[in-house]
Amino acid sequence: MNISRTLNFICIVVGGLIAFYAQAQEEQNTYILLGGIMLLMFGIYRTSRNIPSKFDKEEESFIKTDKEDEI
């Protein structure tokens, strides 16, 4: 596991724990809750950036079939 993936995983877990802790208290601290959610979303965003789009593959396959039909 490289450093970037480890950092993303840590951000997701820590952000989720902070958000869960802030919401579980009797008097919710809004700033801690927002900080936890922001950290969670930051980790999810960084993780999702590296996942390729499923539509990119479909366009490639359409291009290949169009070229094969012309030949």
MARFI-27094 format. One record per residue (C-alpha): residue number from 0; residue in three letters; x, y, z. Coordinates in Angstrom, 3 decimals. Layout:
pos,code,east,north,up
NUM,ALA,X,Y,Z
...
! end
This chain:
pos,code,east,north,up
0,MET,0.000,0.000,0.000
1,ASN,1.548,3.286,-1.020
2,ILE,1.599,6.426,1.109
3,SER,-1.245,8.174,-0.739
4,ARG,-3.683,5.286,-0.267
5,THR,-2.680,4.987,3.383
6,LEU,-3.263,8.715,3.912
7,ASN,-6.691,8.462,2.260
8,PHE,-7.643,5.516,4.447
9,ILE,-6.483,7.299,7.607
10,CYS,-8.459,10.450,6.658
11,ILE,-11.615,8.405,6.082
12,VAL,-11.344,6.455,9.342
13,VAL,-10.318,9.408,11.532
14,GLY,-12.925,11.709,9.965
15,GLY,-15.651,9.119,10.479
16,LEU,-14.636,8.536,14.100
17,ILE,-14.532,12.268,14.848
18,ALA,-17.945,12.828,13.244
19,PHE,-19.396,9.855,15.119
20,TYR,-17.901,11.058,18.420
21,ALA,-19.182,14.617,17.949
22,GLN,-22.690,13.388,17.166
23,ALA,-22.782,10.898,20.060
24,GLN,-22.330,13.546,22.733
25,GLU,-25.335,14.960,24.542
26,GLU,-24.420,18.509,23.501
27,GLN,-23.184,18.306,19.933
28,ASN,-20.207,20.447,19.077
29,THR,-20.960,21.617,15.556
30,TYR,-17.382,22.607,14.731
31,ILE,-15.966,19.194,15.641
32,LEU,-18.747,17.495,13.667
33,LEU,-18.030,19.674,10.612
34,GLY,-14.301,19.029,10.920
35,GLY,-14.867,15.278,11.036
36,ILE,-17.189,15.361,8.033
37,MET,-14.732,17.527,6.082
38,LEU,-11.875,15.114,6.825
39,LEU,-14.060,12.168,5.832
40,MET,-15.070,13.828,2.553
41,PHE,-11.473,14.816,1.828
42,GLY,-10.385,11.171,2.116
43,ILE,-13.285,9.967,-0.028
44,TYR,-12.576,12.612,-2.681
45,ARG,-8.899,11.692,-2.878
46,THR,-9.793,8.027,-3.174
47,SER,-12.392,8.588,-5.890
48,ARG,-9.986,10.666,-8.007
49,ASN,-7.962,7.535,-8.766
50,ILE,-10.913,5.389,-9.848
51,PRO,-11.343,5.455,-13.638
52,SER,-14.718,6.281,-15.133
53,LYS,-16.733,3.386,-16.493
54,PHE,-17.724,5.539,-19.475
55,ASP,-14.116,5.855,-20.655
56,LYS,-13.972,2.127,-21.430
57,GLU,-17.276,2.163,-23.287
58,GLU,-16.065,4.963,-25.575
59,GLU,-12.905,3.004,-26.372
60,SER,-14.893,-0.098,-27.247
61,PHE,-17.239,1.917,-29.485
62,ILE,-14.267,3.436,-31.264
63,LYS,-12.714,0.013,-31.837
64,THR,-15.950,-1.474,-33.224
65,ASP,-16.470,1.520,-35.526
66,LYS,-12.993,1.111,-36.979
67,GLU,-13.453,-2.637,-37.399
68,ASP,-16.719,-2.072,-39.296
69,GLU,-15.025,0.293,-41.740
70,ILE,-12.290,-2.214,-42.618
! end
